[in-house]
Amino acid sequence: MFKILFLLIFLASPLFASGIVISVEGEANGEIVIDLFEDVAPSHVERITTLASKGLYDGVVFHRVIKGFMAQTGDVKFGKRSGDLLMAGMGGSDLPNLNQEFSDLNYDRGIVGMARSQDPDSANSQFFIMFDEGSFLNGQYTVVGKVINGLDILDSIKIGKGANGTILGNPDVMKTVRVIK
């Protein structure tokens, strides 16, 4: 009986989520559905699903968006729409940083990767979604998933006009992020 109960609890954990749905609001309005790659980056997928399950991604802005490259979000510390966005992109969660889980998957259109600093083992809560191919990222950043629906919404996200893709004015926001099985 204990083994069955443990298995049911384990299988219901965020680690076994099949993806997330991001409800985007701003210049872009709609949903982006992401298939998460638990078999490629289990620790990173677990982190994203844990933060999403706790509602910590809700209200977080897309703080760095570079046309033809990527849209970055996920700063649960400084990236809330209701906060002072001058620090957006400089924070993470209260959880420890993650060790890299690099793979041989290519950074193509719609691929979702974990953002990090220069240290390969510094990913925490931020992630980015590719507008186009970015082979220079291959093997350098952890791939966590791929957009399976909503590329049109991704393409509508407000492009940054500031330094390094910083959003000027009101950024688009992840209104809600929910885990799907």
Secondary structure, 3 states (H helix, E strand, C coil): CHHHHHHHHHHCCHHHCCEEEEEEECCCCEEEEEEECCCCCHHHHHHHHHHHHCCCCCCEECCEEECCCEEEECCCCCCECCCCHHHCCCCCCCCCCECCCCCCCCCCCCEEEECCCCCCCCECCCEEEECCCCHHHCCCCCEEEEEEECHHHHHHCCCCCCHHHECCCCCCEEEEEEEEC
